Amino acid sequence: MTDKLKLYADIVGWDVIDQLHQLVTPLKGIRVVHVNSTREGGGVAEILNKLVPLKRELGIDVTWEVITGKEEFFKCTKSFHNALQGNKVEVPESLLKAYEQTNAENAEKLRSTLETADIVFIHDPQPVPLLTFCPDRKGKWIWRCHIDVSRPYRAVWKYLRNFIEHYDASVFSLSSFARPLPHTQYLIPPSIDPLSEKNRELDEREIHTIVSELGIDLSRQIMLQVSRYDRFKDPVGVIHAYRLTKKFIPTLQLVLAGGEATDDPESRTVLDEVRIAANEDEDIHILLLPADAHRTINALQRAADVVLQKSIREGFGLTVTEAMWKGKPVIGGDTGGIRIQVVNHHTGFLVKAPEGAALRARYLLFHRDKLQEMGRKARTFVKDNFLLTRHLREYLTMMVSLTHGGGDRIVLG
Amino acid sequence: MAKGRIKHEPFEIKDCALAAIATGKSAQNLKEIRNIIQMVDPGSIYHHFWGGLLRTGFDDPEYNNDFASWARHALHDKVLAERLGMIDPTEFPDLEELRRELVDIIEERLDASEVIPWCEPDEQFHFITSQIVVFNTNKVIKKPRELMNVIPAMSPGSIFYHFIDARRRTFGNIDDFRAWLYGFDKLYLDLIYLFSTIDPFFSPLTELRQQITDLITKYFGENVS
């Protein structure tokens, strides 16, 4: 047992770690590859940064490859992202060509790794066509979709489905995201790592130092949303909710903490929109943090009084789970994965509009006992459902099932 | 019932988890859900009746199966929700019988409806099935009295496996505890009877564990094994 696994056992219990070992036993000797399009920034990279090392700790031979592309490629995949989440986006033929060409070039570099692997995880739409360029693949290929594709723009979904339907399985975060496809579709919600820099315990002095250095007044109430500057996260709606709340709590501050993902060319435009909406309000702190500002995010989430994730579409909000793990109830958009993360009136509130967010924020700020009670429930809920160990258990179960069969029952040990 | 089993086998305590799998089938109105129930994999019917027990809950669920809950919250049909909520899956010998009961109740409601009840697109019923993964805990007991020590420490997954999932695996569709006790000839018939009085359908697993613990503690407190 490695020291790292012991640390996880301290949090989730030895039984859970033992179950992971039992699942790994039939997988001994297999080689696994994960492929996505960015090493840092955004939830996918964050999950892989934690999941891949933990698989290695358990003795699995696993590597993580990142495809590279030029501006046109990322422009195309950003359009896909928007279209899959429901926006009517026409993607020009030239961008589709760049998309396929980029995948062909990456396949040249990765072919031997991918074709010889026993299991290949392809994350999100960016590397989806790689399968087409690996005709001599020997392993099982799994498409892991991290985004809300419950109501995709049909033309784009049809285009991507031509690649996806050749996979051996796919993974979605929620049942409502699953699409009619000719293979097994596993439902595995993402997770957070309780030992990561972003989630580990911080002492009060450290929190105070970090947050104060950002110019935020810890003696006044803090409303926080941590997320990329993306319209689906509705940062402008959050500013509206803050203004409605501030009428009743004049000392309230709003912190919008986000960064830029290398695969999101729109974030700069959205950031400009946010700055315009903030209209130089000194109590609105718009932070553009580097991708490795994990401790800063950790401190902000611990210092916040009210945490929002007012997304209008959301695959699964990792920042929701992070805040809940720190004992904060979350006011989340009533959409996508947030619906399984926030148990309405227990671990937070689900809202449809900025007005709803403001109403719930006022309630929590005026009912501190309720805020704390919901925060305790939120932490327990995350411990039971959304930590990395549960996520890994479900991945390993799927891998055992795909490589060994097992029908509706897999008996281990 | 389950008499004639191998006698005095040790009882191996297992744990389990469910891996959810989308069937790709979803319903937006009452007719669609009836049609899908008629042909969906029986594992999906099982999942929507029992799978919820392994989810973390903060209070007693309003309804004990996903179909009733959908009727109430997506279709806003309280009458149908109450009728579906009254289905006790333990009363049916197999999932096909349970499926027929579901279809009967829905068809009765469809017959009485002038328009087909429907829901918003984002409230659709998504049919899920599941794969159960069974873990070895390396805990084994040889005497029924030892149940007193092991049951209070069982995980919710263990309780699910031995008390709920067992009904799909055992002769007579009973829980693993009773199946094991039958192996001791007629020594524990009274304890077997007590186990049969626990209704597994209306309690969260932690509460179920407490009920079994109380029953075992009381029994062995009053009887010499």
Interface residues (C-beta under 8 A of the other chain):
Chain A: D15 D18 Q19 Q22 L23 S150 R151 F172 S175 S176 A178 R179 P180 L181 T184 Q185 Y186 L187 I188 T335 V343 H346 K377 T380 F381 D384 N385 R393 E394 T397 M398 V400 S401 G406 G407 D408 R409 I410 V411 L412 G413
Chain B: D15 A17 A19 A20 I21 A22 G24 S26 G43 T56 F58 D59 P121 D122 Q124 H126 I128 T129 S130 Q131 I132 V133 V134 F135 N136 T137 N138 S155
